Amino acid sequence: MQRFSGKVAIVTGAGSGIGKATAERFLQEGAKVVLVGRRREKLASAAASREDQALVIEADVSDEAEIKDVVARTIERFGQLDILVNNAGVAVEGDVASLTTDDWRKVMATDLDGVFFASRAAIPHLKTTRGVIVNVASVSGTGGDWGMAAYNAAKGGVVNLTRAMAMDHGKDGIRVNAVCPSLTRTDMTEDMMANEALLAKFNERFALEGPGEPEDVAAVIAFLASDDARFVTGVNLPVDGGMSASNGQPPQ
């Protein structure tokens, strides 16, 4: 399929995991893609197969000036912006009593401020193209986890910010949706993947076989960004192997 021929997409956190899989999916479907992240070598690797379609920009989404520059350079290079995927994220474990202020600020700065900064910079250009924002939230934004207070708060903010932006900018022709993955095989979850006992507990909760792969989430992001979802906005779509179908009681 070439659903994104003639389109320009920005993907943050594009050097690995869900961001890399999403950038690759857009490239395969004909888009020009701006890959944004903090490690240039990872970004270059993700863009290597289609360098003529790709622009690599090393930037930190928590820095307002840097993300404004990303959008400006996108317009300078490609002349338009059609899709923004706010994927960059970090996680720090801890409850409210144990989290340091620095850890709290770190998670909020990347996971929530980054979505705000990038969206605010992109919206004037997305109005012109009647474009799309897809945020990468989490099932951790729709329900709580033990010992993940900052991450839960930030992703919960992304979930409701998605709804607010969809309402505020729908009449501008901009659709805004989010995906809410559960456990997905990425660099961020590497330690979890190595814990067989923990994986067994997760697999008790999946309706399908898990964990998810980055490509599973990228496929849903591509759907939400495409004209196939032209009448879909304000949705926080679980990509979780059926985990959120449960009422929380354990399997018998």
TISE-29674 format. One record per residue (C-alpha): residue in three letters; x, y, z. Coordinates in Angstrom, 2 decimals, always signed. Layout:
REM residues N
r residuo:ALA xx:X yy:Y zz:Z $
...
END
This chain:
REM residues 252
r residuo:MET xx:+0.00 yy:+0.00 zz:+0.00 $
r residuo:GLN xx:+1.03 yy:+3.60 zz:-0.61 $
r residuo:ARG xx:-1.48 yy:+5.34 zz:+1.64 $
r residuo:PHE xx:+0.98 yy:+8.09 zz:+2.52 $
r residuo:SER xx:+2.38 yy:+9.02 zz:-0.88 $
r residuo:GLY xx:+2.75 yy:+12.79 zz:-0.95 $
r residuo:LYS xx:+2.48 yy:+13.04 zz:+2.85 $
r residuo:VAL xx:+5.07 yy:+14.25 zz:+5.35 $
r residuo:ALA xx:+5.27 yy:+12.78 zz:+8.85 $
r residuo:ILE xx:+7.24 yy:+13.61 zz:+11.98 $
r residuo:VAL xx:+7.88 yy:+10.69 zz:+14.34 $
r residuo:THR xx:+9.47 yy:+11.39 zz:+17.71 $
r residuo:GLY xx:+11.43 yy:+8.72 zz:+19.54 $
r residuo:ALA xx:+12.08 yy:+7.20 zz:+16.12 $
r residuo:GLY xx:+15.40 yy:+5.53 zz:+16.89 $
r residuo:SER xx:+14.02 yy:+2.32 zz:+18.35 $
r residuo:GLY xx:+10.94 yy:+0.39 zz:+19.37 $
r residuo:ILE xx:+7.50 yy:+1.67 zz:+18.41 $
r residuo:GLY xx:+8.90 yy:+4.90 zz:+16.96 $
r residuo:LYS xx:+11.31 yy:+3.09 zz:+14.66 $
r residuo:ALA xx:+8.63 yy:+0.64 zz:+13.52 $
r residuo:THR xx:+6.26 yy:+3.53 zz:+12.85 $
r residuo:ALA xx:+8.82 yy:+5.50 zz:+10.84 $
r residuo:GLU xx:+9.61 yy:+2.41 zz:+8.80 $
r residuo:ARG xx:+5.90 yy:+1.77 zz:+8.19 $
r residuo:PHE xx:+5.37 yy:+5.32 zz:+6.91 $
r residuo:LEU xx:+8.44 yy:+5.08 zz:+4.69 $
r residuo:GLN xx:+7.22 yy:+1.78 zz:+3.25 $
r residuo:GLU xx:+3.86 yy:+3.36 zz:+2.47 $
r residuo:GLY xx:+5.38 yy:+6.27 zz:+0.58 $
r residuo:ALA xx:+5.64 yy:+9.08 zz:+3.14 $
r residuo:LYS xx:+8.53 yy:+11.43 zz:+3.65 $
r residuo:VAL xx:+9.49 yy:+11.02 zz:+7.29 $
r residuo:VAL xx:+11.33 yy:+13.20 zz:+9.79 $
r residuo:LEU xx:+12.88 yy:+10.92 zz:+12.40 $
r residuo:VAL xx:+13.44 yy:+12.68 zz:+15.72 $
r residuo:GLY xx:+15.37 yy:+11.38 zz:+18.73 $
r residuo:ARG xx:+18.33 yy:+11.92 zz:+20.99 $
r residuo:ARG xx:+20.74 yy:+9.42 zz:+19.40 $
r residuo:ARG xx:+21.67 yy:+10.20 zz:+15.81 $
r residuo:GLU xx:+23.21 yy:+6.78 zz:+15.11 $
r residuo:LYS xx:+19.95 yy:+4.99 zz:+15.96 $
r residuo:LEU xx:+17.94 yy:+7.42 zz:+13.87 $
r residuo:ALA xx:+20.29 yy:+6.98 zz:+10.91 $
r residuo:SER xx:+19.92 yy:+3.21 zz:+11.18 $
r residuo:ALA xx:+16.13 yy:+3.48 zz:+11.11 $
r residuo:ALA xx:+16.25 yy:+5.74 zz:+8.05 $
r residuo:ALA xx:+18.95 yy:+3.84 zz:+6.17 $
r residuo:SER xx:+16.68 yy:+1.92 zz:+3.80 $
r residuo:ARG xx:+15.07 yy:+5.05 zz:+2.33 $
r residuo:GLU xx:+17.44 yy:+7.95 zz:+2.91 $
r residuo:ASP xx:+15.93 yy:+9.91 zz:-0.01 $
r residuo:GLN xx:+12.59 yy:+10.04 zz:+1.85 $
r residuo:ALA xx:+13.97 yy:+10.65 zz:+5.33 $
r residuo:LEU xx:+15.30 yy:+13.53 zz:+7.39 $
r residuo:VAL xx:+17.11 yy:+12.73 zz:+10.64 $
r residuo:ILE xx:+17.05 yy:+15.37 zz:+13.38 $
r residuo:GLU xx:+18.71 yy:+14.91 zz:+16.75 $
r residuo:ALA xx:+16.50 yy:+16.68 zz:+19.29 $
r residuo:ASP xx:+14.97 yy:+16.39 zz:+22.75 $
r residuo:VAL xx:+11.18 yy:+16.77 zz:+22.73 $
r residuo:SER xx:+11.25 yy:+18.14 zz:+26.28 $
r residuo:ASP xx:+13.10 yy:+21.21 zz:+24.96 $
r residuo:GLU xx:+10.56 yy:+23.64 zz:+23.51 $
r residuo:ALA xx:+13.10 yy:+25.43 zz:+21.29 $
r residuo:GLU xx:+14.44 yy:+22.19 zz:+19.86 $
r residuo:ILE xx:+11.02 yy:+20.82 zz:+18.91 $
r residuo:LYS xx:+10.02 yy:+24.14 zz:+17.32 $
r residuo:ASP xx:+13.20 yy:+23.86 zz:+15.26 $
r residuo:VAL xx:+12.25 yy:+20.31 zz:+14.21 $
r residuo:VAL xx:+8.96 yy:+21.55 zz:+12.80 $
r residuo:ALA xx:+10.62 yy:+24.53 zz:+11.10 $
r residuo:ARG xx:+13.23 yy:+22.29 zz:+9.47 $
r residuo:THR xx:+10.52 yy:+19.90 zz:+8.33 $
r residuo:ILE xx:+8.71 yy:+22.70 zz:+6.52 $
r residuo:GLU xx:+11.98 yy:+24.02 zz:+5.10 $
r residuo:ARG xx:+12.91 yy:+20.58 zz:+3.70 $
r residuo:PHE xx:+9.56 yy:+19.18 zz:+2.60 $
r residuo:GLY xx:+7.25 yy:+22.20 zz:+2.39 $
r residuo:GLN xx:+4.42 yy:+20.75 zz:+4.48 $
r residuo:LEU xx:+3.46 yy:+18.64 zz:+7.47 $
r residuo:ASP xx:+0.61 yy:+16.13 zz:+7.40 $
r residuo:ILE xx:+1.21 yy:+13.75 zz:+10.33 $
r residuo:LEU xx:+2.71 yy:+14.12 zz:+13.79 $
r residuo:VAL xx:+3.36 yy:+11.01 zz:+15.88 $
r residuo:ASN xx:+4.21 yy:+11.89 zz:+19.48 $
r residuo:ASN xx:+5.97 yy:+8.70 zz:+20.54 $
r residuo:ALA xx:+9.03 yy:+9.73 zz:+22.57 $
r residuo:GLY xx:+8.77 yy:+8.57 zz:+26.17 $
r residuo:VAL xx:+10.62 yy:+7.59 zz:+29.31 $
r residuo:ALA xx:+9.61 yy:+5.70 zz:+32.45 $
r residuo:VAL xx:+10.88 yy:+5.86 zz:+36.02 $
r residuo:GLU xx:+9.64 yy:+3.44 zz:+38.65 $
r residuo:GLY xx:+8.47 yy:+4.59 zz:+42.06 $
r residuo:ASP xx:+5.46 yy:+5.60 zz:+44.11 $
r residuo:VAL xx:+4.76 yy:+9.18 zz:+45.18 $
r residuo:ALA xx:+6.61 yy:+8.72 zz:+48.46 $
r residuo:SER xx:+9.80 yy:+7.47 zz:+46.83 $
r residuo:LEU xx:+10.03 yy:+9.42 zz:+43.56 $
r residuo:THR xx:+12.51 yy:+12.27 zz:+43.51 $
r residuo:THR xx:+11.46 yy:+15.63 zz:+42.15 $
r residuo:ASP xx:+14.03 yy:+15.23 zz:+39.36 $
r residuo:ASP xx:+12.56 yy:+11.87 zz:+38.34 $
r residuo:TRP xx:+9.02 yy:+13.31 zz:+38.36 $
r residuo:ARG xx:+10.10 yy:+16.27 zz:+36.23 $
r residuo:LYS xx:+12.01 yy:+14.00 zz:+33.84 $
r residuo:VAL xx:+8.96 yy:+11.85 zz:+33.11 $
r residuo:MET xx:+6.59 yy:+14.80 zz:+32.80 $
r residuo:ALA xx:+8.99 yy:+16.75 zz:+30.61 $
r residuo:THR xx:+9.32 yy:+14.02 zz:+27.99 $
r residuo:ASP xx:+6.03 yy:+12.13 zz:+28.18 $
r residuo:LEU xx:+3.61 yy:+15.05 zz:+28.57 $
r residuo:ASP xx:+5.41 yy:+18.34 zz:+27.90 $
r residuo:GLY xx:+6.92 yy:+16.83 zz:+24.76 $
r residuo:VAL xx:+3.47 yy:+16.04 zz:+23.37 $
r residuo:PHE xx:+2.30 yy:+19.57 zz:+24.17 $
r residuo:PHE xx:+5.36 yy:+21.29 zz:+22.66 $
r residuo:ALA xx:+5.34 yy:+19.24 zz:+19.46 $
r residuo:SER xx:+1.60 yy:+19.52 zz:+18.96 $
r residuo:ARG xx:+1.58 yy:+23.26 zz:+19.53 $
r residuo:ALA xx:+4.39 yy:+23.75 zz:+17.01 $
r residuo:ALA xx:+2.74 yy:+21.46 zz:+14.45 $
r residuo:ILE xx:-0.90 yy:+22.59 zz:+14.61 $
r residuo:PRO xx:-0.56 yy:+25.72 zz:+12.41 $
r residuo:HIS xx:+0.90 yy:+23.55 zz:+9.63 $
r residuo:LEU xx:-1.58 yy:+20.70 zz:+10.20 $
r residuo:LYS xx:-4.42 yy:+23.19 zz:+9.73 $
r residuo:THR xx:-3.11 yy:+23.86 zz:+6.23 $
r residuo:THR xx:-2.98 yy:+20.18 zz:+5.29 $
r residuo:ARG xx:-5.98 yy:+19.07 zz:+7.41 $
r residuo:GLY xx:-3.56 yy:+16.73 zz:+9.07 $
r residuo:VAL xx:-3.36 yy:+14.20 zz:+11.88 $
r residuo:ILE xx:-1.80 yy:+13.82 zz:+15.32 $
r residuo:VAL xx:-1.33 yy:+10.34 zz:+16.79 $
r residuo:ASN xx:-0.09 yy:+10.19 zz:+20.36 $
r residuo:VAL xx:+1.47 yy:+7.12 zz:+21.91 $
r residuo:ALA xx:-0.19 yy:+6.88 zz:+25.31 $
r residuo:SER xx:-0.42 yy:+3.59 zz:+27.21 $
r residuo:VAL xx:-2.77 yy:+1.32 zz:+29.11 $
r residuo:SER xx:-0.89 yy:+2.94 zz:+31.99 $
r residuo:GLY xx:-2.78 yy:+6.11 zz:+31.09 $
r residuo:THR xx:-6.18 yy:+4.45 zz:+31.32 $
r residuo:GLY xx:-5.58 yy:+2.58 zz:+34.59 $
r residuo:GLY xx:-3.02 yy:+2.51 zz:+37.37 $
r residuo:ASP xx:+0.07 yy:+0.37 zz:+37.92 $
r residuo:TRP xx:+1.79 yy:-0.44 zz:+41.17 $
r residuo:GLY xx:+4.94 yy:+1.64 zz:+41.59 $
r residuo:MET xx:+4.63 yy:+3.74 zz:+38.41 $
r residuo:ALA xx:+3.08 yy:+6.97 zz:+39.72 $
r residuo:ALA xx:+4.89 yy:+9.43 zz:+37.44 $
r residuo:TYR xx:+4.39 yy:+7.34 zz:+34.30 $
r residuo:ASN xx:+0.70 yy:+6.82 zz:+35.13 $
r residuo:ALA xx:+0.21 yy:+10.54 zz:+35.67 $
r residuo:ALA xx:+1.99 yy:+11.52 zz:+32.46 $
r residuo:LYS xx:+0.27 yy:+8.97 zz:+30.25 $
r residuo:GLY xx:-3.09 yy:+9.78 zz:+31.85 $
r residuo:GLY xx:-2.40 yy:+13.36 zz:+30.83 $
r residuo:VAL xx:-1.71 yy:+12.28 zz:+27.26 $
r residuo:VAL xx:-4.99 yy:+10.36 zz:+27.16 $
r residuo:ASN xx:-7.08 yy:+13.38 zz:+28.15 $
r residuo:LEU xx:-4.96 yy:+15.86 zz:+26.17 $
r residuo:THR xx:-5.75 yy:+13.71 zz:+23.13 $
r residuo:ARG xx:-9.47 yy:+14.16 zz:+23.75 $
r residuo:ALA xx:-9.10 yy:+17.90 zz:+24.36 $
r residuo:MET xx:-7.08 yy:+18.50 zz:+21.18 $
r residuo:ALA xx:-9.54 yy:+16.43 zz:+19.14 $
r residuo:MET xx:-12.40 yy:+18.64 zz:+20.35 $
r residuo:ASP xx:-10.53 yy:+21.92 zz:+20.00 $
r residuo:HIS xx:-9.11 yy:+21.33 zz:+16.52 $
r residuo:GLY xx:-11.63 yy:+19.09 zz:+14.78 $
r residuo:LYS xx:-13.24 yy:+22.03 zz:+13.03 $
r residuo:ASP xx:-9.75 yy:+22.99 zz:+11.81 $
r residuo:GLY xx:-9.71 yy:+19.67 zz:+9.97 $
r residuo:ILE xx:-7.20 yy:+18.09 zz:+12.35 $
r residuo:ARG xx:-7.85 yy:+14.61 zz:+13.74 $
r residuo:VAL xx:-6.19 yy:+13.66 zz:+17.04 $
r residuo:ASN xx:-6.10 yy:+10.10 zz:+18.38 $
r residuo:ALA xx:-3.87 yy:+7.97 zz:+20.58 $
r residuo:VAL xx:-2.81 yy:+4.36 zz:+20.84 $
r residuo:CYS xx:-2.59 yy:+2.72 zz:+24.26 $
r residuo:PRO xx:-0.16 yy:-0.22 zz:+24.11 $
r residuo:SER xx:+0.35 yy:-2.73 zz:+26.88 $
r residuo:LEU xx:+3.62 yy:-4.63 zz:+27.30 $
r residuo:THR xx:+5.51 yy:-4.31 zz:+24.00 $
r residuo:ARG xx:+8.96 yy:-5.64 zz:+23.14 $
r residuo:THR xx:+11.13 yy:-2.49 zz:+23.11 $
r residuo:ASP xx:+14.37 yy:-1.21 zz:+24.61 $
r residuo:MET xx:+12.35 yy:+0.31 zz:+27.47 $
r residuo:THR xx:+10.92 yy:-3.09 zz:+28.43 $
r residuo:GLU xx:+14.13 yy:-5.10 zz:+28.00 $
r residuo:ASP xx:+14.46 yy:-5.84 zz:+31.72 $
r residuo:MET xx:+10.83 yy:-6.91 zz:+31.91 $
r residuo:MET xx:+11.29 yy:-9.26 zz:+28.98 $
r residuo:ALA xx:+14.17 yy:-10.94 zz:+30.78 $
r residuo:ASN xx:+12.02 yy:-11.64 zz:+33.84 $
r residuo:GLU xx:+10.28 yy:-14.94 zz:+33.10 $
r residuo:ALA xx:+8.10 yy:-14.86 zz:+36.22 $
r residuo:LEU xx:+6.86 yy:-11.37 zz:+35.36 $
r residuo:LEU xx:+6.19 yy:-12.37 zz:+31.75 $
r residuo:ALA xx:+4.13 yy:-15.30 zz:+32.97 $
r residuo:LYS xx:+1.99 yy:-12.93 zz:+35.02 $
r residuo:PHE xx:+1.48 yy:-10.68 zz:+31.98 $
r residuo:ASN xx:+0.54 yy:-13.65 zz:+29.82 $
r residuo:GLU xx:-2.20 yy:-14.54 zz:+32.32 $
r residuo:ARG xx:-3.76 yy:-11.16 zz:+31.55 $
r residuo:PHE xx:-3.46 yy:-11.15 zz:+27.75 $
r residuo:ALA xx:-6.45 yy:-12.48 zz:+25.84 $
r residuo:LEU xx:-4.12 yy:-13.00 zz:+22.88 $
r residuo:GLU xx:-0.56 yy:-14.26 zz:+22.96 $
r residuo:GLY xx:+1.77 yy:-11.55 zz:+24.17 $
r residuo:PRO xx:+3.76 yy:-9.46 zz:+24.50 $
r residuo:GLY xx:+3.16 yy:-7.11 zz:+21.58 $
r residuo:GLU xx:+5.72 yy:-6.25 zz:+18.95 $
r residuo:PRO xx:+6.53 yy:-2.67 zz:+17.88 $
r residuo:GLU xx:+5.14 yy:-3.46 zz:+14.43 $
r residuo:ASP xx:+1.76 yy:-4.30 zz:+15.99 $
r residuo:VAL xx:+1.48 yy:-0.79 zz:+17.39 $
r residuo:ALA xx:+2.92 yy:+0.84 zz:+14.26 $
r residuo:ALA xx:+0.21 yy:-0.77 zz:+12.14 $
r residuo:VAL xx:-2.52 yy:+0.79 zz:+14.28 $
r residuo:ILE xx:-0.78 yy:+4.18 zz:+14.26 $
r residuo:ALA xx:-0.66 yy:+3.98 zz:+10.46 $
r residuo:PHE xx:-4.39 yy:+3.22 zz:+10.36 $
r residuo:LEU xx:-5.23 yy:+6.19 zz:+12.58 $
r residuo:ALA xx:-3.00 yy:+8.45 zz:+10.47 $
r residuo:SER xx:-4.58 yy:+7.30 zz:+7.21 $
r residuo:ASP xx:-7.73 yy:+8.31 zz:+5.38 $
r residuo:ASP xx:-9.15 yy:+4.93 zz:+6.41 $
r residuo:ALA xx:-9.78 yy:+6.60 zz:+9.79 $
r residuo:ARG xx:-11.12 yy:+9.87 zz:+8.34 $
r residuo:PHE xx:-14.11 yy:+9.94 zz:+10.72 $
r residuo:VAL xx:-12.19 yy:+8.84 zz:+13.83 $
r residuo:THR xx:-10.99 yy:+11.42 zz:+16.34 $
r residuo:GLY xx:-10.64 yy:+11.72 zz:+20.10 $
r residuo:VAL xx:-10.06 yy:+7.98 zz:+20.47 $
r residuo:ASN xx:-7.58 yy:+6.32 zz:+22.83 $
r residuo:LEU xx:-7.34 yy:+2.93 zz:+21.16 $
r residuo:PRO xx:-5.98 yy:+0.00 zz:+23.20 $
r residuo:VAL xx:-3.34 yy:-2.05 zz:+21.38 $
r residuo:ASP xx:-3.00 yy:-4.46 zz:+24.25 $
r residuo:GLY xx:-3.78 yy:-8.02 zz:+23.25 $
r residuo:GLY xx:-7.13 yy:-7.78 zz:+25.00 $
r residuo:MET xx:-5.68 yy:-6.87 zz:+28.39 $
r residuo:SER xx:-8.13 yy:-4.00 zz:+28.94 $
r residuo:ALA xx:-11.06 yy:-6.28 zz:+28.13 $
r residuo:SER xx:-10.69 yy:-7.73 zz:+31.63 $
r residuo:ASN xx:-12.48 yy:-6.41 zz:+34.71 $
r residuo:GLY xx:-9.30 yy:-7.14 zz:+36.68 $
r residuo:GLN xx:-10.24 yy:-10.47 zz:+38.18 $
r residuo:PRO xx:-7.67 yy:-13.24 zz:+37.64 $
r residuo:PRO xx:-8.22 yy:-16.17 zz:+35.26 $
r residuo:GLN xx:-9.67 yy:-19.29 zz:+36.82 $
END
